[in-house]
């Protein structure tokens, strides 16, 4: 189920990682051209979407419970977009709209800025832990406790049945003379035998 959610999240990430930087680039260039900074209202309205995108990308990369598909799908889109520009620049640029964010995407595509982000998002593909079902912390401690209990039970020797003449029986038997002396008075049978 988490891979289905990761697949849907990856589809949502594709336009986000392509459009948001392309939309922000002309605005940042405009702010820099007039000697402004990101502390202004226009600058904050431009930087905040980039921060949200950075947090979303970081969560998809760092959180193990998120399926790797959430990163792999946008990575394939970014690398494919860069590859299409390398193979057919006019076709790749002509497919983009002539809007403000389309011009920003074109500039980033021409500069190869999407390729590093695509390579970074491709890394979870090579991590086997991102494809396995995560184990809850409590379940992990329970399994560890059960394994330790089983190992402890195996280390405890099982008592052997005592047989006449066996080690335990021999250990329990003591000389009759020592028993009589320990209690202070010899038994009658033992005394007559001694006489």
C-alpha positions in Angstrom: 0.0 0.0 0.0 2.8 2.4 0.8 4.2 1.9 -2.8 0.8 2.9 -4.2 1.0 6.0 -2.0 4.6 6.6 -3.1 3.6 6.3 -6.8 0.8 8.9 -6.4 3.2 11.2 -4.4 5.8 10.8 -7.2 3.3 11.9 -9.8 2.5 15.0 -7.7 6.2 15.7 -7.3 6.9 15.8 -11.0 5.2 19.1 -11.8 6.4 20.5 -8.4 10.1 19.9 -9.1 9.8 21.2 -12.7 7.4 24.1 -12.4 8.3 25.7 -9.0 12.0 26.3 -9.8 11.0 27.6 -13.3 8.4 29.9 -11.8 10.8 31.2 -9.1 13.8 31.9 -11.4 12.4 34.9 -13.3 11.2 36.4 -10.1 14.6 36.0 -8.4 16.3 37.5 -11.5 13.8 40.4 -11.3 14.5 41.0 -7.6 18.3 40.8 -8.2 18.1 43.2 -11.2 16.5 45.9 -9.0 19.0 45.4 -6.1 16.4 43.8 -3.9 16.7 40.8 -1.6 14.5 38.0 -0.4 13.5 39.8 2.8 11.0 41.9 0.9 7.5 40.8 0.3 8.1 39.8 -3.3 11.2 37.9 -2.2 9.4 36.0 0.5 6.6 35.1 -1.7 9.2 33.7 -4.1 11.3 31.9 -1.6 8.6 30.3 0.5 7.4 27.9 -2.4 11.1 26.9 -2.8 11.4 26.1 0.9 8.2 24.0 0.8 9.5 22.1 -2.2 12.9 21.6 -0.4 11.1 20.2 2.6 9.0 17.9 0.5 12.1 16.6 -1.4 13.9 16.1 1.9 11.1 14.1 3.4 10.9 11.8 0.4 14.7 11.3 0.5 15.1 10.8 4.3 12.0 9.1 5.6 12.3 5.4 5.3 8.5 4.8 5.4 8.1 6.8 2.2 8.3 4.5 -0.8 11.3 5.0 -3.1 8.8 5.6 -6.0 8.1 9.0 -4.6 11.7 10.0 -5.5 12.3 7.7 -8.5 9.4 9.0 -10.6 10.4 12.7 -10.5 14.0 11.7 -10.9 13.2 9.9 -14.2 11.2 12.9 -15.3 14.0 15.3 -14.6 16.7 13.2 -16.2 14.4 12.4 -19.1 13.7 16.1 -19.6 17.4 16.9 -19.6 18.1 14.0 -22.0 15.5 15.2 -24.4 17.1 18.7 -24.5 20.5 17.1 -25.2 19.1 15.0 -28.0 16.6 17.4 -29.5 16.9 20.9 -28.0 14.4 22.6 -30.3 11.8 19.9 -29.7 12.2 20.0 -25.9 12.1 23.8 -25.8 9.2 24.0 -28.2 7.1 21.6 -26.0 7.2 24.1 -23.1 4.6 26.9 -22.8 5.6 30.5 -23.4 4.5 31.6 -20.0 6.6 33.1 -17.2 7.3 29.7 -15.6 7.8 28.1 -19.0 10.6 30.6 -19.7 12.2 29.8 -16.4 12.0 26.1 -17.1 13.6 26.7 -20.4 16.5 28.6 -18.8 17.1 25.9 -16.2 16.9 23.3 -18.8 19.5 25.0 -21.0 21.8 25.4 -17.9 21.4 21.7 -17.0 20.1 22.6 -13.5 17.6 19.8 -13.5 20.2 17.1 -13.9 21.8 17.3 -10.4 18.3 17.3 -8.8 17.3 14.2 -10.8 20.5 12.4 -9.9 19.9 13.2 -6.2 16.3 11.9 -6.3 17.5 8.7 -8.0 19.6 7.6 -5.0 16.8 5.8 -3.1 16.5 3.4 -6.0 19.7 1.8 -4.9 18.8 1.5 -1.3 17.2 -1.9 -0.6 15.8 -0.7 2.8 13.5 1.7 1.0 11.8 -1.2 -0.9 11.3 -3.5 2.1 8.4 -3.1 4.6 9.6 -1.1 7.6 9.5 -2.8 11.0 8.0 -0.9 13.8 10.2 -0.1 16.7 8.0 -1.9 19.2 7.8 -5.0 17.0 11.6 -5.0 16.7 12.1 -4.9 20.5 9.6 -7.7 20.9 11.4 -9.9 18.4 14.7 -9.1 20.1 13.3 -10.0 23.5 11.9 -13.3 22.1 15.3 -14.2 20.6 17.1 -13.4 23.8 14.6 -15.5 25.8 15.1 -18.4 23.5 18.9 -18.2 23.7 18.6 -18.0 27.5 16.4 -21.1 27.6 18.9 -23.0 25.4 21.8 -22.1 27.7 20.2 -23.5 30.8 21.0 -27.3 31.1 18.1 -29.6 31.5 18.3 -31.6 34.8 18.9 -35.3 34.2 16.7 -37.9 35.9 18.3 -39.3 39.0 19.0 -43.0 38.9 20.2 -45.3 41.6 23.9 -45.2 41.6 24.0 -42.1 39.4 25.9 -38.9 40.2 23.1 -37.2 41.9 22.2 -40.2 44.0 25.9 -40.6 44.9 26.1 -37.0 45.9 23.1 -37.3 48.2 24.4 -40.4 49.9 26.8 -39.9 52.8 28.5 -42.5 55.0 26.2 -43.7 57.7 28.9 -43.2 60.2 29.1 -39.5 59.4 25.3 -39.1 59.6 25.3 -40.8 63.1 28.1 -38.6 64.3 26.5 -35.5 63.0 23.3 -36.1 65.0 25.3 -37.1 68.2 23.9 -40.6 68.8 24.6 -43.7 66.7 21.7 -45.8 65.7 21.0 -49.0 67.6 21.6 -51.3 64.6 24.8 -49.6 63.8 26.0 -49.8 67.5 25.3 -53.5 67.8 27.2 -54.1 64.5 30.1 -52.2 65.8 30.2 -54.4 68.9 
